[in-house]
Amino acid sequence: MDEFHYQAGVLHCEGVPLPEIARGAGTPAYVYSYSALERAYRELDEAFGDLDHLVCYAVKANGNLAVLRALASFGAGADIVSGGELYRAMRAGFDPKKVVFAGVGKTDEEIMAGLGERILLFNVESVSELEHLERLAARHGKQARVSLRVNPDVDAGTHDHVSTGRAFDKFGIPVDEALALAERISEYRCVDIMGVHQHIGSQITKLDPFVESVEKTADLVEELKRRGHDIKYFNIGGGLGIRYNDEETPTPKDLVDAIRPTLEATGAKILCEMGRYISGNAGALITSVVYRKRSGEKDFIVADAGMNDLLRPSLYDAHHEVRSVQEDGSVSNADLVGPVCESGDYLARNRELPDAHEGDLLAVMSAGAYGFAMASNYNSRRRPAEILVRGDRWAVVREREHMADLVKGELVPAFL
Ligand SMILES: Cc1ncc(COP(=O)(O)O)c(C=O)c1O
């Protein structure tokens, strides 16, 4: 996370000292680095070299409009999983011809929105979905381009909740059923099969599962082509892991080099849809220490950010590095907890942490992906502000929610 660095003992994002942001925008706040987003995107893009390819950004990781606008301006496509993400992607300025739409539960309304925008591909996950797509496209005089999302039955070796490519996971179509389904699509008038898609999970730190699944899916691409289907796109999914703690993670180049011959042999345009790799290390959550507290044998640092702001530690027992914003080097063994009324509300547990005192600022690192995106109003807490830094400029790209936002849309009926 080079864009987050100490300068004269103060943690900066690019050219901006984090205390300046805390003073101006308050805490907790997510801070994103434009330059880190660009670097990660370009690293992925360049890894493919002269292979015909498109790097799509998985909007679910961080769907802030300014983040999306930046990525669209670099030339990225967008990977979406809902009508809401399609709306965001269009608002941010993505070219619909670079949008791919995955998800096991697309509703008719969402399919219609995708057809209306003439997106590049629907990644179809079931026979029922295909039937809906054909019916809706026919009724509205549209043509739908689809990729079959296959389930290659490969264990990505990641957290169970984010492993998506095993036979018993809900995603995709088994490889051996995909051939029959492709034949069936040929009978449809308004659906054209143009691609094959896979996505086996998130935060994958080993190359083997990528290699195994890409080889399996590439065999299917080859067989479909042999049977006369014009497979123009091969989407290898997202999932490349980042370093949160001491993980040894492959680089984009390691990944592409390991699968390049297989990809080349398909003759298809290669799509990938990374989220975490692009935005994960581009963001930090800054939080103020509210109290220090000792309870029995334990030391607690109570911060103003909690599980509603950053859920990953509570949900996955995920590790995020915690840095003091004013560098002083002293540490203490403590839990960093939030104000939410759950014992599971923690940002770091039983860890050597900066020995922060009331009023000190801490930065929870690698929080740019699945951070704000998973934030909630639990405990009627307002979701935090989001800030984008570019060089020595910074801007609030999402206001901290107001009290009125907490009850927005709620109505008290006349019979009360
Ligand atoms: C279909 C699909 N594509 C891409 C991604 C992005 O994954 P990551 O952020 O790990 O790259 C996900 C996330 O789970 C996904 O479900």
The ligand as a Gaussian input file, in Angstrom:
#p B3LYP/6-31G(d) Opt

LIG

0 1
 C      -19.247000     -13.187000     -10.424000
 C      -18.194000     -12.462000      -9.683000
 N      -17.222000     -11.850000     -10.372000
 C      -16.235000     -11.159000      -9.759000
 C      -16.189000     -11.062000      -8.385000
 C      -15.082000     -10.238000      -7.779000
 O      -14.287000     -10.965000      -6.936000
 P      -12.972000     -10.262000      -6.350000
 O      -13.396000      -9.011000      -5.708000
 O      -12.457000     -11.250000      -5.385000
 O      -12.051000     -10.059000      -7.491000
 C      -17.169000     -11.693000      -7.613000
 C      -17.103000     -11.613000      -6.152000
 O      -17.429000     -12.470000      -5.426000
 C      -18.201000     -12.389000      -8.282000
 O      -19.179000     -12.997000      -7.593000

